[in-house]
Amino acid sequence: MGNRRSKLNQFAFPLIINFILSYVLELSDVAIVARVSTPSFNTNF
Protein backbone atom coordinates (compact mmCIF):
# COMPACT_ATOMS: atom_id res chain seq x y z
CA MET A 1 0.00 0.00 0.00
CA GLY A 2 2.75 2.44 0.96
CA ASN A 3 4.73 1.52 -2.15
CA ARG A 4 1.71 2.22 -4.32
CA ARG A 5 1.30 5.64 -2.73
CA SER A 6 4.91 6.68 -3.42
CA LYS A 7 4.46 5.56 -7.02
CA LEU A 8 1.34 7.70 -7.29
CA ASN A 9 3.21 10.69 -5.84
CA GLN A 10 6.04 10.14 -8.33
CA PHE A 11 3.48 10.38 -11.13
CA ALA A 12 1.23 13.12 -9.71
CA PHE A 13 3.94 15.56 -8.63
CA PRO A 14 5.30 16.33 -12.14
CA LEU A 15 1.72 16.64 -13.38
CA ILE A 16 0.93 19.21 -10.68
CA ILE A 17 4.13 21.15 -11.44
CA ASN A 18 3.34 21.02 -15.16
CA PHE A 19 -0.20 22.29 -14.48
CA ILE A 20 1.06 25.17 -12.30
CA LEU A 21 3.72 26.12 -14.86
CA SER A 22 1.24 26.17 -17.73
CA TYR A 23 -1.19 28.20 -15.57
CA VAL A 24 1.49 30.78 -14.71
CA LEU A 25 2.60 30.98 -18.34
CA GLU A 26 -1.00 31.51 -19.44
CA LEU A 27 -1.45 34.25 -16.82
CA SER A 28 1.73 36.03 -17.94
CA ASP A 29 0.57 35.66 -21.56
CA VAL A 30 -2.73 37.36 -20.67
CA ALA A 31 -0.83 40.09 -18.81
CA ILE A 32 1.41 40.73 -21.84
CA VAL A 33 -1.62 40.90 -24.15
CA ALA A 34 -3.35 43.30 -21.75
CA ARG A 35 -0.22 45.45 -21.56
CA VAL A 36 0.08 45.57 -25.36
CA SER A 37 -3.62 46.33 -25.92
CA THR A 38 -3.98 49.05 -23.25
CA PRO A 39 -2.05 51.77 -25.16
CA SER A 40 -4.37 51.31 -28.15
CA PHE A 41 -7.34 51.71 -25.79
CA ASN A 42 -5.80 54.87 -24.35
CA THR A 43 -5.36 56.48 -27.79
CA ASN A 44 -9.03 55.86 -28.64
CA PHE A 45 -10.27 57.93 -25.71
N, C-alpha and C positions, 0 to 999 in steps of 0.2 A: 504493500500500500504506500509506504513512504517512498519507495523507489519510483513508483508511478507518479507521485506528486512532483518529485524533482524533475522528472522527464517532462511533465506538463509545464513546469516553470521554465525549463530550458526552451520550450517551444513558444510559450506565451510572452515571455519577456521581450524578445526581439520584435514580436508583433506589436506590443504596446509601444515600444520605442519608435518603431516605424510609423505607427499611427500618430503619435505625438509630433514626430518630425514633419510628417506630411501636413498635419494640422497647422503647425507653426509656419511652415512654408506657404501654405495657402493664405494664412492671415497676413503675412508680410507681403504677399502678392497683392492682396486686396488693398493694403495700405499704400503700396507703390502706385497702384491704379488710381486710388483716391487722390494721392498727392499730385499725380500727373494731370488728372481731370479737374482739380480745383482751380488752377489758374484760368482755364478756359471758362469756367463758371464765373469767375470774378470779372473777366473782361466783358461778359454779356450784360452785367448789371451796371 
